[in-house]
Amino acid sequence: MHSCTALMSTQVCAACHSMHHLHWRQLVGVAYTEDEVKALAAETEVEDGPNDEGEMYLRPGRLADKLPSPYANEQFAGLQAAHHRPPAAGAM
């Protein structure tokens, strides 16, 4: 149920800008309806926990979760961006 804009904002733009500092709920009313954002968030997996056995687990994303980063860590992101850190999307 991804639109081209959703794919671009969550994968392409997030590759350079610090969109992982944004929460899904911040897209409601700006670019998407609440139902659309809930559907987009649910397509991501978020580590949560611990559960009753003390283990971490993956669950579908929710509006309160941050957008996922396309990179495993900031060092890898810096290497992918040729050591140039683009401006954070929230600062634009």
N, CA, C and O atoms as CSV, one atom per row, in Angstrom:
chain,resi,resn,atom,element,x,y,z
A,1,MET,N,N,0.824,-1.190,0.000
A,1,MET,CA,C,0.000,0.000,0.000
A,1,MET,C,C,0.871,1.257,0.000
A,1,MET,O,O,0.407,2.343,0.349
A,2,HIS,N,N,2.115,1.104,-0.388
A,2,HIS,CA,C,3.009,2.243,-0.459
A,2,HIS,C,C,2.715,3.098,-1.673
A,2,HIS,O,O,2.465,2.583,-2.762
A,3,SER,N,N,2.744,4.376,-1.484
A,3,SER,CA,C,2.695,5.274,-2.632
A,3,SER,C,C,4.130,5.632,-2.982
A,3,SER,O,O,5.040,5.380,-2.193
A,4,CYS,N,N,4.339,6.207,-4.135
A,4,CYS,CA,C,5.692,6.619,-4.526
A,4,CYS,C,C,6.252,7.626,-3.533
A,4,CYS,O,O,7.435,7.571,-3.199
A,5,THR,N,N,5.417,8.543,-3.058
A,5,THR,CA,C,5.870,9.551,-2.104
A,5,THR,C,C,6.291,8.908,-0.793
A,5,THR,O,O,7.292,9.310,-0.201
A,6,ALA,N,N,5.543,7.920,-0.333
A,6,ALA,CA,C,5.882,7.246,0.917
A,6,ALA,C,C,7.208,6.514,0.784
A,6,ALA,O,O,8.042,6.571,1.688
A,7,LEU,N,N,7.406,5.837,-0.319
A,7,LEU,CA,C,8.676,5.149,-0.543
A,7,LEU,C,C,9.820,6.143,-0.581
A,7,LEU,O,O,10.880,5.898,-0.005
A,8,MET,N,N,9.611,7.264,-1.256
A,8,MET,CA,C,10.674,8.250,-1.357
A,8,MET,C,C,11.023,8.823,0.005
A,8,MET,O,O,12.201,8.925,0.350
A,9,SER,N,N,10.018,9.198,0.780
A,9,SER,CA,C,10.308,9.826,2.065
A,9,SER,C,C,10.903,8.867,3.069
A,9,SER,O,O,11.753,9.271,3.863
A,10,THR,N,N,10.493,7.621,3.066
A,10,THR,CA,C,10.994,6.687,4.069
A,10,THR,C,C,12.263,5.960,3.649
A,10,THR,O,O,12.944,5.386,4.499
A,11,GLN,N,N,12.600,5.968,2.363
A,11,GLN,CA,C,13.795,5.267,1.913
A,11,GLN,C,C,14.804,6.195,1.254
A,11,GLN,O,O,15.984,6.164,1.604
A,12,VAL,N,N,14.373,7.009,0.321
A,12,VAL,CA,C,15.306,7.844,-0.428
A,12,VAL,C,C,15.737,9.057,0.391
A,12,VAL,O,O,16.931,9.247,0.619
A,13,CYS,N,N,14.796,9.874,0.835
A,13,CYS,CA,C,15.143,11.073,1.599
A,13,CYS,C,C,15.816,10.706,2.919
A,13,CYS,O,O,16.764,11.366,3.344
A,14,ALA,N,N,15.326,9.660,3.556
A,14,ALA,CA,C,15.884,9.240,4.836
A,14,ALA,C,C,17.316,8.753,4.699
A,14,ALA,O,O,18.045,8.695,5.690
A,15,ALA,N,N,17.730,8.405,3.497
A,15,ALA,CA,C,19.094,7.933,3.291
A,15,ALA,C,C,20.113,9.034,3.554
A,15,ALA,O,O,21.250,8.742,3.925
A,16,CYS,N,N,19.729,10.290,3.369
A,16,CYS,CA,C,20.674,11.385,3.577
A,16,CYS,C,C,20.297,12.297,4.741
A,16,CYS,O,O,21.175,12.833,5.418
A,17,HIS,N,N,19.022,12.472,4.973
A,17,HIS,CA,C,18.575,13.393,6.008
A,17,HIS,C,C,18.176,12.619,7.261
A,17,HIS,O,O,17.822,11.442,7.187
A,18,SER,N,N,18.233,13.264,8.372
A,18,SER,CA,C,17.993,12.618,9.660
A,18,SER,C,C,16.517,12.394,9.939
A,18,SER,O,O,16.007,12.805,10.982
A,19,MET,N,N,15.843,11.755,9.026
A,19,MET,CA,C,14.417,11.525,9.208
A,19,MET,C,C,14.136,10.530,10.317
A,19,MET,O,O,13.004,10.434,10.788
A,20,HIS,N,N,15.159,9.783,10.743
A,20,HIS,CA,C,14.943,8.838,11.837
A,20,HIS,C,C,14.707,9.561,13.162
A,20,HIS,O,O,14.418,8.918,14.171
A,21,HIS,N,N,14.827,10.892,13.172
A,21,HIS,CA,C,14.494,11.672,14.362
A,21,HIS,C,C,13.005,12.027,14.393
A,21,HIS,O,O,12.491,12.489,15.412
A,22,LEU,N,N,12.320,11.809,13.272
A,22,LEU,CA,C,10.891,12.095,13.199
A,22,LEU,C,C,10.081,10.884,13.632
A,22,LEU,O,O,10.519,9.744,13.483
A,23,HIS,N,N,8.902,11.142,14.165
A,23,HIS,CA,C,7.971,10.073,14.510
A,23,HIS,C,C,6.921,9.972,13.404
A,23,HIS,O,O,6.611,10.954,12.730
A,24,TRP,N,N,6.387,8.781,13.236
A,24,TRP,CA,C,5.355,8.568,12.216
A,24,TRP,C,C,4.216,9.557,12.389
A,24,TRP,O,O,3.696,10.067,11.397
A,25,ARG,N,N,3.813,9.842,13.623
A,25,ARG,CA,C,2.658,10.719,13.874
A,25,ARG,C,C,2.866,12.115,13.299
A,25,ARG,O,O,1.896,12.829,13.048
A,26,GLN,N,N,4.126,12.514,13.086
A,26,GLN,CA,C,4.403,13.846,12.561
A,26,GLN,C,C,4.053,13.980,11.074
A,26,GLN,O,O,4.033,15.088,10.538
A,27,LEU,N,N,3.783,12.870,10.420
A,27,LEU,CA,C,3.392,12.906,9.010
A,27,LEU,C,C,1.888,13.035,8.833
A,27,LEU,O,O,1.413,13.334,7.737
A,28,VAL,N,N,1.121,12.808,9.924
A,28,VAL,CA,C,-0.342,12.888,9.856
A,28,VAL,C,C,-0.763,14.341,9.617
A,28,VAL,O,O,-0.346,15.251,10.333
A,29,GLY,N,N,-1.591,14.530,8.603
A,29,GLY,CA,C,-2.093,15.857,8.294
A,29,GLY,C,C,-1.126,16.706,7.484
A,29,GLY,O,O,-1.521,17.738,6.941
A,30,VAL,N,N,0.130,16.292,7.393
A,30,VAL,CA,C,1.119,17.032,6.607
A,30,VAL,C,C,1.210,16.437,5.214
A,30,VAL,O,O,1.145,17.146,4.209
A,31,ALA,N,N,1.361,15.122,5.176
A,31,ALA,CA,C,1.504,14.446,3.885
A,31,ALA,C,C,0.479,13.321,3.703
A,31,ALA,O,O,0.173,12.939,2.574
A,32,TYR,N,N,-0.046,12.796,4.800
A,32,TYR,CA,C,-0.918,11.624,4.746
A,32,TYR,C,C,-2.026,11.735,5.775
A,32,TYR,O,O,-1.951,12.534,6.709
A,33,THR,N,N,-3.066,10.913,5.589
A,33,THR,CA,C,-4.111,10.804,6.608
A,33,THR,C,C,-3.593,9.907,7.725
A,33,THR,O,O,-2.580,9.226,7.564
A,34,GLU,N,N,-4.284,9.911,8.847
A,34,GLU,CA,C,-3.867,9.068,9.964
A,34,GLU,C,C,-3.877,7.588,9.580
A,34,GLU,O,O,-2.963,6.847,9.943
A,35,ASP,N,N,-4.896,7.160,8.855
A,35,ASP,CA,C,-4.965,5.753,8.433
A,35,ASP,C,C,-3.812,5.384,7.505
A,35,ASP,O,O,-3.264,4.285,7.603
A,36,GLU,N,N,-3.442,6.292,6.608
A,36,GLU,CA,C,-2.313,6.019,5.707
A,36,GLU,C,C,-1.006,5.884,6.481
A,36,GLU,O,O,-0.203,4.995,6.201
A,37,VAL,N,N,-0.796,6.768,7.454
A,37,VAL,CA,C,0.439,6.713,8.242
A,37,VAL,C,C,0.462,5.460,9.106
A,37,VAL,O,O,1.511,4.834,9.258
A,38,LYS,N,N,-0.681,5.085,9.674
A,38,LYS,CA,C,-0.736,3.847,10.459
A,38,LYS,C,C,-0.345,2.648,9.599
A,38,LYS,O,O,0.385,1.765,10.048
A,39,ALA,N,N,-0.836,2.623,8.358
A,39,ALA,CA,C,-0.503,1.523,7.449
A,39,ALA,C,C,0.986,1.521,7.103
A,39,ALA,O,O,1.611,0.461,7.064
A,40,LEU,N,N,1.553,2.694,6.855
A,40,LEU,CA,C,2.984,2.784,6.560
A,40,LEU,C,C,3.822,2.335,7.752
A,40,LEU,O,O,4.777,1.573,7.603
A,41,ALA,N,N,3.455,2.815,8.931
A,41,ALA,CA,C,4.202,2.451,10.136
A,41,ALA,C,C,4.131,0.948,10.388
A,41,ALA,O,O,5.122,0.334,10.783
A,42,ALA,N,N,2.971,0.362,10.163
A,42,ALA,CA,C,2.781,-1.071,10.421
A,42,ALA,C,C,3.625,-1.939,9.492
A,42,ALA,O,O,3.864,-3.109,9.790
A,43,GLU,N,N,4.076,-1.382,8.372
A,43,GLU,CA,C,4.921,-2.138,7.458
A,43,GLU,C,C,6.370,-2.239,7.946
A,43,GLU,O,O,7.154,-3.016,7.402
A,44,THR,N,N,6.725,-1.459,8.966
A,44,THR,CA,C,8.068,-1.530,9.527
A,44,THR,C,C,8.060,-2.429,10.755
A,44,THR,O,O,7.018,-2.637,11.377
A,45,GLU,N,N,9.213,-2.952,11.094
A,45,GLU,CA,C,9.347,-3.757,12.308
A,45,GLU,C,C,10.181,-2.986,13.319
A,45,GLU,O,O,11.232,-2.440,12.984
A,46,VAL,N,N,9.704,-2.946,14.559
A,46,VAL,CA,C,10.358,-2.203,15.628
A,46,VAL,C,C,10.743,-3.177,16.733
A,46,VAL,O,O,9.938,-4.012,17.147
A,47,GLU,N,N,11.981,-3.063,17.206
A,47,GLU,CA,C,12.393,-3.914,18.328
A,47,GLU,C,C,11.759,-3.368,19.591
A,47,GLU,O,O,11.828,-2.168,19.859
A,48,ASP,N,N,11.147,-4.237,20.362
A,48,ASP,CA,C,10.460,-3.850,21.584
A,48,ASP,C,C,10.767,-4.890,22.652
A,48,ASP,O,O,11.398,-5.911,22.378
A,49,GLY,N,N,10.326,-4.623,23.844
A,49,GLY,CA,C,10.512,-5.596,24.904
A,49,GLY,C,C,11.160,-4.973,26.121
A,49,GLY,O,O,11.316,-3.756,26.208
A,50,PRO,N,N,11.524,-5.802,27.030
A,50,PRO,CA,C,11.481,-7.263,26.957
A,50,PRO,C,C,10.077,-7.814,27.223
A,50,PRO,O,O,9.240,-7.170,27.856
A,51,ASN,N,N,9.852,-9.036,26.712
A,51,ASN,CA,C,8.579,-9.704,26.955
A,51,ASN,C,C,8.628,-10.420,28.302
A,51,ASN,O,O,9.565,-10.211,29.073
A,52,ASP,N,N,7.652,-11.249,28.594
A,52,ASP,CA,C,7.579,-11.937,29.882
A,52,ASP,C,C,8.770,-12.855,30.134
A,52,ASP,O,O,9.105,-13.145,31.282
A,53,GLU,N,N,9.410,-13.314,29.052
A,53,GLU,CA,C,10.590,-14.183,29.188
A,53,GLU,C,C,11.884,-13.370,29.222
A,53,GLU,O,O,12.971,-13.945,29.272
A,54,GLY,N,N,11.782,-12.046,29.196
A,54,GLY,CA,C,12.954,-11.187,29.239
A,54,GLY,C,C,13.644,-11.011,27.895
A,54,GLY,O,O,14.781,-10.544,27.843
A,55,GLU,N,N,12.976,-11.377,26.813
A,55,GLU,CA,C,13.576,-11.293,25.482
A,55,GLU,C,C,13.014,-10.111,24.693
A,55,GLU,O,O,11.852,-9.733,24.845
A,56,MET,N,N,13.860,-9.548,23.859
A,56,MET,CA,C,13.417,-8.493,22.950
A,56,MET,C,C,12.698,-9.164,21.783
A,56,MET,O,O,12.970,-10.323,21.467
A,57,TYR,N,N,11.793,-8.446,21.151
A,57,TYR,CA,C,11.024,-9.002,20.047
A,57,TYR,C,C,10.705,-7.908,19.042
A,57,TYR,O,O,10.830,-6.722,19.348
A,58,LEU,N,N,10.299,-8.299,17.857
A,58,LEU,CA,C,9.899,-7.355,16.816
A,58,LEU,C,C,8.381,-7.265,16.768
A,58,LEU,O,O,7.681,-8.266,16.920
A,59,ARG,N,N,7.880,-6.047,16.554
A,59,ARG,CA,C,6.443,-5.814,16.420
A,59,ARG,C,C,6.228,-4.821,15.294
A,59,ARG,O,O,7.160,-4.118,14.905
A,60,PRO,N,N,5.011,-4.749,14.763
A,60,PRO,CA,C,4.711,-3.747,13.730
A,60,PRO,C,C,4.838,-2.335,14.305
A,60,PRO,O,O,4.543,-2.099,15.477
A,61,GLY,N,N,5.279,-1.408,13.465
A,61,GLY,CA,C,5.425,-0.027,13.897
A,61,GLY,C,C,4.091,0.625,14.222
A,61,GLY,O,O,3.039,0.205,13.738
A,62,ARG,N,N,4.156,1.671,15.061
A,62,ARG,CA,C,2.981,2.441,15.469
A,62,ARG,C,C,3.260,3.922,15.269
A,62,ARG,O,O,4.403,4.308,15.026
A,63,LEU,N,N,2.245,4.743,15.366
A,63,LEU,CA,C,2.397,6.184,15.180
A,63,LEU,C,C,3.426,6.798,16.125
A,63,LEU,O,O,4.099,7.758,15.750
A,64,ALA,N,N,3.564,6.277,17.321
A,64,ALA,CA,C,4.481,6.833,18.311
A,64,ALA,C,C,5.946,6.474,18.046
A,64,ALA,O,O,6.840,7.037,18.678
A,65,ASP,N,N,6.199,5.550,17.125
A,65,ASP,CA,C,7.573,5.132,16.832
A,65,ASP,C,C,8.267,6.121,15.912
A,65,ASP,O,O,7.623,6.826,15.135
A,66,LYS,N,N,9.591,6.161,16.011
A,66,LYS,CA,C,10.387,6.968,15.094
A,66,LYS,C,C,10.464,6.268,13.748
A,66,LYS,O,O,10.384,5.042,13.672
A,67,LEU,N,N,10.621,7.059,12.675
A,67,LEU,CA,C,10.848,6.483,11.363
A,67,LEU,C,C,12.164,5.724,11.405
A,67,LEU,O,O,13.110,6.175,12.049
A,68,PRO,N,N,12.245,4.593,10.740
A,68,PRO,CA,C,13.481,3.810,10.790
A,68,PRO,C,C,14.597,4.475,9.989
A,68,PRO,O,O,14.346,5.131,8.979
A,69,SER,N,N,15.811,4.298,10.448
A,69,SER,CA,C,16.972,4.775,9.709
A,69,SER,C,C,17.316,3.735,8.647
A,69,SER,O,O,17.213,2.537,8.912
A,70,PRO,N,N,17.717,4.159,7.464
A,70,PRO,CA,C,18.104,3.190,6.443
A,70,PRO,C,C,19.480,2.584,6.704
A,70,PRO,O,O,19.894,1.668,5.994
A,71,TYR,N,N,20.192,3.083,7.712
A,71,TYR,CA,C,21.547,2.612,8.010
A,71,TYR,C,C,21.614,1.964,9.383
A,71,TYR,O,O,20.833,2.285,10.279
A,72,ALA,N,N,22.553,1.054,9.528
A,72,ALA,CA,C,22.722,0.348,10.796
A,72,ALA,C,C,23.239,1.278,11.895
A,72,ALA,O,O,22.888,1.109,13.062
A,73,ASN,N,N,24.067,2.256,11.531
A,73,ASN,CA,C,24.605,3.196,12.516
A,73,ASN,C,C,25.089,4.459,11.800
A,73,ASN,O,O,25.122,4.507,10.571
A,74,GLU,N,N,25.464,5.486,12.579
A,74,GLU,CA,C,25.874,6.758,11.984
A,74,GLU,C,C,27.189,6.654,11.223
A,74,GLU,O,O,27.384,7.363,10.236
A,75,GLN,N,N,28.091,5.786,11.662
A,75,GLN,CA,C,29.358,5.631,10.962
A,75,GLN,C,C,29.121,5.123,9.537
A,75,GLN,O,O,29.715,5.631,8.585
A,76,PHE,N,N,28.266,4.135,9.400
A,76,PHE,CA,C,27.952,3.604,8.076
A,76,PHE,C,C,27.245,4.661,7.237
A,76,PHE,O,O,27.499,4.771,6.038
A,77,ALA,N,N,26.373,5.426,7.846
A,77,ALA,CA,C,25.680,6.494,7.127
A,77,ALA,C,C,26.688,7.511,6.606
A,77,ALA,O,O,26.567,7.973,5.471
A,78,GLY,N,N,27.667,7.862,7.410
A,78,GLY,CA,C,28.701,8.809,6.982
A,78,GLY,C,C,29.508,8.288,5.821
A,78,GLY,O,O,29.845,9.041,4.907
A,79,LEU,N,N,29.821,7.008,5.846
A,79,LEU,CA,C,30.566,6.421,4.732
A,79,LEU,C,C,29.752,6.440,3.452
A,79,LEU,O,O,30.286,6.702,2.374
A,80,GLN,N,N,28.471,6.167,3.567
A,80,GLN,CA,C,27.604,6.150,2.393
A,80,GLN,C,C,27.412,7.549,1.826
A,80,GLN,O,O,27.179,7.701,0.627
A,81,ALA,N,N,27.503,8.547,2.650
A,81,ALA,CA,C,27.313,9.927,2.195
A,81,ALA,C,C,28.653,10.593,1.882
A,81,ALA,O,O,28.753,11.820,1.871
A,82,ALA,N,N,29.673,9.789,1.629
A,82,ALA,CA,C,31.014,10.296,1.302
A,82,ALA,C,C,31.524,11.249,2.376
A,82,ALA,O,O,32.144,12.270,2.079
A,83,HIS,N,N,31.253,10.898,3.619
A,83,HIS,CA,C,31.715,11.637,4.795
A,83,HIS,C,C,31.132,13.036,4.906
A,83,HIS,O,O,31.668,13.876,5.629
A,84,HIS,N,N,30.051,13.290,4.205
A,84,HIS,CA,C,29.345,14.565,4.321
A,84,HIS,C,C,28.000,14.287,4.952
A,84,HIS,O,O,27.238,13.456,4.459
A,85,ARG,N,N,27.708,14.965,6.021
A,85,ARG,CA,C,26.445,14.769,6.704
A,85,ARG,C,C,25.449,15.830,6.235
A,85,ARG,O,O,25.619,17.005,6.560
A,86,PRO,N,N,24.415,15.451,5.479
A,86,PRO,CA,C,23.420,16.416,4.998
A,86,PRO,C,C,22.625,17.001,6.172
A,86,PRO,O,O,22.637,16.444,7.270
A,87,PRO,N,N,21.944,18.112,5.940
A,87,PRO,CA,C,21.162,18.708,7.032
A,87,PRO,C,C,20.022,17.796,7.464
A,87,PRO,O,O,19.466,17.049,6.659
A,88,ALA,N,N,19.688,17.869,8.734
A,88,ALA,CA,C,18.561,17.093,9.257
A,88,ALA,C,C,17.282,17.604,8.610
A,88,ALA,O,O,17.120,18.807,8.408
A,89,ALA,N,N,16.379,16.695,8.288
A,89,ALA,CA,C,15.127,17.070,7.643
A,89,ALA,C,C,14.310,18.001,8.522
A,89,ALA,O,O,13.592,18.860,8.009
A,90,GLY,N,N,14.405,17.846,9.828
A,90,GLY,CA,C,13.658,18.705,10.737
A,90,GLY,C,C,14.162,20.134,10.753
A,90,GLY,O,O,13.441,21.041,11.167
A,91,ALA,N,N,15.397,20.346,10.306
A,91,ALA,CA,C,15.980,21.689,10.296
A,91,ALA,C,C,15.721,22.426,9.000
A,91,ALA,O,O,16.097,23.589,8.856
A,92,MET,N,N,15.077,21.752,8.049
A,92,MET,CA,C,14.858,22.357,6.733
A,92,MET,C,C,13.582,23.170,6.716
A,92,MET,O,O,13.235,23.754,5.689
